[in-house]
Amino acid sequence: MRRVDVPEHLDPFVSIAFAQWKWYLGVGHFIHKVGLLEDLRQSILLGAVEAYSRGYDPAQYRAIANTVQRNIYSFLCSIGLRKDKKTKKFQRKEQGLMSLQIRRKRRKRI
């Protein structure tokens, strides 16, 4: 992991941004296994810089968090993950489509 020097005026934005990753820890193993952890960090930092450029104040925690979460979500979608509507967890698109097999109902014998 490389250390990224961030200007001091961005420190509160970056700390809020990296606190948002806790909502996505379930897919952390997959991202680490694929080797995209550095790309994820860049996406989170980009969300912090985007929130700063929009003119948010560090006290506007929710607005900064929403901006960063949108970046994380778009990153996860770009690497082939999607959110399952029932379980609210991320799955790979291939896995989700394979599990949508239609099963016939058994008829009761009289």
VENMOHU-V789378 format. One record per residue. N is the residue number from 1. PHI is phi in whole degrees, 0 to 359 (999 if undefined). BURIAL is 1 if it has 16 or more other C-alpha atoms within 10 Angstrom, else 0. Layout:
[[N PHI BURIAL] [N PHI BURIAL]]
//
This chain:
[[1 999 0] [2 272 0] [3 272 0] [4 250 0] [5 279 0] [6 247 0] [7 300 0] [8 299 0] [9 290 0] [10 264 0] [11 306 0] [12 296 0] [13 291 1] [14 292 1] [15 292 0] [16 294 1] [17 297 1] [18 286 1] [19 289 0] [20 285 1] [21 295 1] [22 299 0] [23 283 0] [24 241 0] [25 295 0] [26 298 0] [27 261 1] [28 300 0] [29 296 0] [30 297 0] [31 295 1] [32 292 0] [33 294 0] [34 284 0] [35 91 0] [36 251 0] [37 296 1] [38 293 0] [39 293 0] [40 296 1] [41 299 1] [42 295 0] [43 295 1] [44 294 1] [45 297 1] [46 297 1] [47 296 1] [48 294 1] [49 293 1] [50 297 1] [51 296 1] [52 295 1] [53 289 0] [54 283 0] [55 90 0] [56 290 0] [57 270 0] [58 303 1] [59 286 0] [60 273 0] [61 303 0] [62 296 0] [63 293 0] [64 295 1] [65 298 1] [66 296 0] [67 298 1] [68 291 1] [69 296 1] [70 296 0] [71 294 1] [72 296 1] [73 297 1] [74 293 0] [75 296 1] [76 296 1] [77 292 1] [78 290 0] [79 265 0] [80 98 0] [81 254 1] [82 220 1] [83 268 1] [84 284 0] [85 289 0] [86 280 0] [87 269 0] [88 64 0] [89 249 0] [90 276 1] [91 227 1] [92 287 1] [93 300 0] [94 296 0] [95 295 0] [96 296 0] [97 288 0] [98 290 0] [99 273 0] [100 267 0] [101 281 0] [102 271 0] [103 250 0] [104 279 0] [105 279 0] [106 280 0] [107 274 0] [108 283 0] [109 274 0] [110 264 0]]
//
